[in-house]
């Protein structure tokens, strides 16, 4: 049961996913082990485990990874206030050519 005023798991995972993919350095969410399984669908790249949110992303080439991770963390924390956020950069999209 979700406490009164708290977002349900699906809404929270969706909000974090939307905030993270809005970061310009993020190409997409990763489809690895981090995921939220909901009835009839999966939110890849985001898992919520109590007070912790884990995010796994594929980033665009060209920026320092530590800075990207911090921006992703800040975006996820904005969507999941009060929760600890862990960020994994699973891969880097290289430019064509």
URUR-V577818 format. One line per field, one symbol per residue. psi: psi as a letter, one per 30 degrees, with the letter a starting at -180 (. if undefined). burial: # if it has 16 or more other C-alpha atoms within 10 Angstrom, else .. A space follows every 50 residues. Layout:
# URUR-V577818
psi = ???
burial = ???
This chain:
# URUR-V577818
psi = kklkfkkleeeeeeeeeeeeffkffkelklgbfjljkljglkjkfkkkjb gkkkkklklkkflkeeeeeeeeeeeeeefikfkkkkkkjflkjklk.
burial = ........##.######.###.#.#######..###......######.. ..########.......##.#######.##..#######..#.....
